[in-house]
Structure formats: C-alpha cells, structure tokens
Amino acid sequence: MVKSNAKLTDEISMGVNKGMASALGIYANMHVQLFDDNGKLKDERFIKNTVTTAGKNGVANQILAAPSIAKMGWMGIGTGTPAATLLGAEVARVAFDSKVAPAAVVTVVATFGAGVGTGAITEAGTFNIATANTVDMWMSASFSVVNKTALDSVVITWTLTVA
C-alpha cells in the first residue's frame, strides 16, 4: 500500500498562502521629454502616476469578446491638476504616435508638436476619445511645470504594466 503525502503538502501550501492566491495589479509610469525647435533635449522627467478607475475598467473590459469600452488612443496635456475623470485645465489632445504591447506592458507615445499645447504644462492624461475635455481618462499624472514655448515639442511615453 502506497501512502500519499499530497494532502498534507496541499494543506501546508494553502496555509502559507501559496498555490491558489494571486494578485493582479496595473501600474503606469510616464516619461516626458521637452525639445527645442532644433530637436535639442531641454527637459526630461520620469513620473510615477495614476491608473484611474476608468482605466482599470477599460483594461478589464478589453478581455471580453466584444468590449463595450473604447480603447485608449489619445493623450492630453494641461496646466492644472488632474481630477478623477478629466484633466484640470486641458490645453491640447492628440492621437497616439504609437501603441505597442509586448508581453504584459503597453507602451504609448504621443507628440505635442510646435504650437500644440503651449504653456506651463503640469498635467497629462490618456483617453479613449479624441474630443478634449471629454471622459474617459485611463491614466493621469501631475508634475512640476514643463514650460513649453510655441516652438518646442513635448514627447510623452507612457507604460502601463499588468503584473
């Protein structure tokens, strides 16, 4: 007769929270680059930021066979502080230059060219609609002033990691 130790091993594993327990998180980081009219880097920031409730709902919804929430495809910048669903004082919104998702990391890039969104930029967000000052904002960030003149360009790279 062969006696199995599986039951004891399983009980020990479950008792120390191994095996069945799992946690899923969504994390976002932003990289802001300010370039002058000659393409010279003037300022650069790495910012940890917020995945909003709408963003978490949007990510989860994309798993469905027929998602009911539009995918994010636009980025906005502003001169205020983000609220839960919108930027505080949005000055420009542009379509993503690119969106890639190798493994569990989505990377989106947007460029605010010369004359687009000038001013003392202090906030940014990603959206699933092209119209400025319209919800849903998926990710947001506030930061110290990035002074964008009419000749400058801002490139924002955002990474959304599901881990």
N, C-alpha and C positions, 0 to 999 in steps of 0.2 A: 504494500500500500504506500502510495506517494502522498505526502502531506504538503499542501500548498501554503506558502507564506504570503501570497498575493494580497489577501485580505488585510493582514497586519500592515504590510507595506502601504497599501492604499489608504488605510486609516491614518497612518503616520503622515503621509504626504498631505492629505486633506487637513489634518490637524495643524500643520505648519503653513497652511495657505499656499500650497503648491498644487500643481496639476490642473485644477479647474478654474481657479481665479485668474482674471485677466483684466487689465485696464487699458483703455484706449484714450489717447489724448491728441489734440490738434494744436500745433504750435506754429507761430508765424514770426518771421524776422524780416526786417526791411533794410535795404542798402540804398542810400540817397547819394547821388553824385551831382555836383553843380559844375558846369563847364562854361568857360567864356566863349566869345564868338570865334576864337581861333582853335577851339577844342581843348584848351588847357584846363586841367582839373583845378578848380578854385576851392572846393569844399567837398568833404566826404563824411558821411555818418553811417554808423551801424546801429540800428534801433530795434529793440525788442518791442513787440506791440500786441494788440488785442485781436483775437478772433471773436467776432460778435456772435450773439445768439443766432442772428440771421445766417451768418457764415457757417456755424455748426449745423444748423438745419439744412442749409444748402448742400453741404458736403454729404450729409446723410441721405438727402433726397436723391442725389446723383446715383446712388446704388440701385434705385428702383428701375424696373424695366422701362417705364415711361415716366421720367422725372417730371414733376409739376412745377419745379422752381428753375428758372433760367440760370444757366451757368454764368459765373462772373466773367466779364470781358472788358471792363473799363476801370480806369483809375482816375481819382480826383485829387486835387490839392487845394488847400485853403489857407486862410490867415487867422483862423480861430482855434477852437479846441473841439475835437470830435464829441458828438453826443452818442447815444446808444445805436442810432439808426442812420444818422447823417453826419456830414462834416459840419462844423460850427459856422464857417463862412467860406463856402466853396467858391473858388475863382476860376477853375478850369477842370474839365473832364475829357480824357482821351481814351481811345481804344488801345488795348494791349498791343505792343510791337510783337510779342511772342508769348507763348504759353506752352510749357513742356512739363511732363510728369514721369520722369524715370523713377521706378520703384514707388515709394510712398511719399515723394516730395514733389509738390507742384511749384514751379518757378514761373513767375510772370514778370514781364518787363514793359515799362511804358516810358515814352519820352515826351516831355513838355518842351517843345522847341522854342526858338526865339519868338518873343511876343505872346506866348501862350502861358497864362498863369503867372504873370509878373507880380512882384511884391515881396512882402516879408512872410514867406511860407512857413507855417508852423504845424501843419496837419496834412495827413494823406489818408486815403481810403480806397478800397476796391469795391466794385459794384457789379450788379448783374443787369444794369440798364444804362443806356447811353445818355439819357437826359440828366443834366446837372440838377442838384438839389432834389433828387428823387431816390427813394429807397429801392433796393435793399443793399446795405453796406455789409460786406462779408468780413473785411479786416480794416482796422484803423490804427493810426498812430499819431501821437503828438510829440513835438520835439522843439528844441530851441531854434530860433529864427535862421532860416536859409534865405539870404537876400538875393532874389532872382531879378536881375535887370531885364530890360526888353531885348537885349542881345544875348542873354545867357540861355542855356538849355539845362534842364534837370532830367536825369535818368534815374528812375526808381526800379529796383529789382526787389521783388517780394518772394519769399519762400514760405510755403505752407506745408508743414510736415505732419503726417499722421503716424503716430508712434504709440 
